[in-house]
């Protein structure tokens, strides 16, 4: 499923799992607590690059968008509002610094993602 990806940023801050965000760990965030610690393959269709990383944070925007993350529906954030009514940028996944770089991202853009074993 192609979704908008944004850069997590926040180097030095803690994720939902307590991980301190750095520039070397391959990680991402999905908007469901149920996805924490799972592995996902993320591909950049613009250049063909792909990475496998661990979900170490919850977001962007929502914490309980299980219908998207586990059920295959579109991200709630794409509507322009999160589940609390806050305006969003439409993103369905956040990428840590290393994942962002490895995928060759230079701005917010579309990526494909899927869970892996």
SVG drawing of the C-alpha trace seen along z (x, -y; Angstrom):
<svg xmlns="http://www.w3.org/2000/svg" viewBox="-12 -21 36 36">
<polyline fill="none" stroke="black" stroke-width="0.4" points="0.0,0.0 1.5,-3.4 1.3,-5.9 2.8,-9.3 6.0,-9.0 7.5,-11.8 10.8,-12.1 10.6,-11.3 13.3,-13.7 13.5,-14.3 17.0,-12.9 17.7,-12.5 14.0,-12.1 12.4,-8.9 10.0,-6.8 6.9,-5.0 9.2,-2.0 11.7,-4.1 14.3,-4.0 16.4,-7.1 16.2,-8.3 19.5,-8.3 20.8,-8.5 22.0,-4.9 19.0,-2.7 16.7,-1.5 13.3,-2.2 9.9,-3.6 6.6,-4.5 3.2,-3.2 0.0,-4.5 -0.9,-1.4 0.4,-0.2 -0.1,3.3 2.6,2.8 5.4,2.1 8.5,4.2 7.3,5.8 9.5,5.7 8.4,4.0 9.8,3.7 9.6,0.2 10.2,-0.5 10.6,-3.8 8.9,-3.4 10.6,-6.6 14.1,-4.9 13.5,-1.2 15.4,-1.3 14.1,0.8 14.9,1.3 13.7,3.6 13.3,1.9 11.6,2.3 8.6,0.4 9.9,-1.4 7.4,-4.3 3.7,-5.0 2.6,-7.6 2.3,-9.7 -0.7,-11.4 -2.7,-8.5 -2.0,-5.8 -4.9,-3.4 -5.4,-3.4 -5.6,0.4 -8.0,0.5 -5.1,-0.9 -2.1,0.8 -3.7,4.3 -6.8,4.1 -5.5,2.8 -7.7,-0.4 -6.3,-3.8 -4.6,-5.8 -7.1,-8.0 -4.5,-10.8 -5.1,-11.0 -8.5,-12.6 -6.7,-15.7 -7.7,-15.1 -6.5,-12.5 -8.7,-10.5 -8.6,-13.4 -9.6,-16.0 -6.2,-17.6 -5.1,-18.7 -2.5,-16.3 -0.2,-16.3 -1.7,-13.1 1.2,-10.8 0.7,-7.1 4.3,-6.3 7.2,-8.1 10.8,-7.1 13.8,-7.3 16.9,-9.1 18.7,-6.1 15.6,-4.6 15.0,-8.1 18.5,-8.3 18.7,-4.6 15.5,-5.1 17.0,-8.2 14.1,-10.4 14.7,-14.1 11.1,-15.3 7.9,-13.8 6.8,-11.2 5.1,-7.9 6.4,-4.6 5.1,-1.1 5.3,0.9 4.5,4.4 5.1,6.5 7.8,9.2 8.5,12.2"/>
</svg>
